[in-house]
Amino acid sequence: MTSLVSRIIVAISLLAATAGAVRADFNDGRLPDGTYRCEVYLLGMFINLGDITIKGNVYSGPVIFGTARQGYNYQMDANGAISWLGPLGGYTAGGNSISLTQATLDGPDGPSFDIIMKQPDGAFTASTCTKG
């Protein structure tokens, strides 16, 4: 009986270890490749702010129509905080700046990141970019 209990405990431990290995994490410092649609909830509706494309450690966009012209590097730390190493469309134009970008890799809608933008008047706007 003790042997059976020991085998069950070992099997559960192995299963838990395998499941943990499959789970996405921030250790590689990258988001999953793909196109992320960015939206903000404003005045009772979602407004499209464009798509950001991620490939490796390079991003381009956001783009509403057409394709982005140039890619820039980004960095992501072990906690999922993203630093954009180039311009980010309207998020960094007209006096706007990025206050924080936080990634979520295993959310209910798949990988995503939230961008908190500081406007010139000091107000903050939050948008979510979800992988399509």
N, C-alpha and C positions, 0 to 999 in steps of 0.2 A: 504494500500500500504506500509506504514512504517513497519507494522508487517511482511509482506512478505520479505522486504529488510532485516530486522533484522534476520529472519530465514535463509535466504540465507547466510548472513555473518557468522552466527553461524555454519551452515553446512560446509562452506568452512574452517572455523577455525578448526573444528573437523577433517575434512579430512586431512588438513595439519598436524595436531598433530599426527594423525594415521600414515601417511606416514613417518613422522620423527621418530616414534618409531620403524618402521620396518627397517629403514636404519641402516647398520652396523656402529659401532663406536668403539673407542679404550677404552671405559670406563671400560670394564671387564679385560683389560690387557692381552688379548689372541688373537691369530690368530685362524681362523676357522680350526678345525681338518682336516687333509688330507695330501696328498703328494704333495710337491711343486717341480717342475722341474726347476733346475737352469741352466741358459745359459748365455754366454757372446758373444757379437758380436765382432769378431776379424777377420781381413783380409778378409772382405766381406762375412763372413758366421757366423751362430750361432753355437757355440760349447757347447755341453752338459757337465756341470760340476758335474752332479749327482743330486740325489733327496734328499730333506730334508723332513722328516716326522714329523708332528706336532700332538700331542695328549695332550689336556689340556695345561699345561704350561711346557711340556717336548718336546724336539726335539731330533732327531737322524739323523745322516748323516753329510754331503752328501755322498750318495752311488751311484756308477755307475752300479755295478753289485752286486746282492745278497741283503742281508739285513744288516742293521747297528747292531752292537753288543751291544751298550749301549746308553741310553738316558741321556740327561742333561737338566737342567732347563734353561728357558729363562725368561726375564722380558720385558714387553712392557709398555711404559709410555702413558699418555693420548694423546700425540701427534703422537703416532705410531712409536717412536724410540725403536728399539729392542736391548737389551743387551744379548749376548749369554754367559751363565755362565759355559761354558765348551769348549772343542776344537770344531772346525768347519772344519774338513778335511783339504784340501789344503789351505783354506782361512787363517788358523792359523798355518800352518806348513812351515818349511824352511825359517823362518825369516819374513813370511807374517803376517800381523795383520789386524784386522777389524777396519776401520776408522769410519764407520757409517752403520747402517742398518735401513731403513725406510720402514714401511708397508703402503700399500694402500689397503683398504678393499672393496671399491666399484668402482674399475676401470672397463674398458670395457671388460677385460678378466677375471674378478673376482678378488678374493683376491690375492695379490702378495706382495713381498718385494724386495727392491733393496739392494744389499750388495756392499759397497765400500771398497775394499781391498787395503791396502798400502803394496807395495812390498819392499824388503830390499833396493833397489836402490832409494827409495823415490817416485817412480811412483805409480799412482793409477789406479786400474782397477775396472770397474763397471759391475755387473751382475744382472740379474733379475730372481727371482724365482716365478713361477706362479703356482697356484693350479690347479692340473689336474683333 
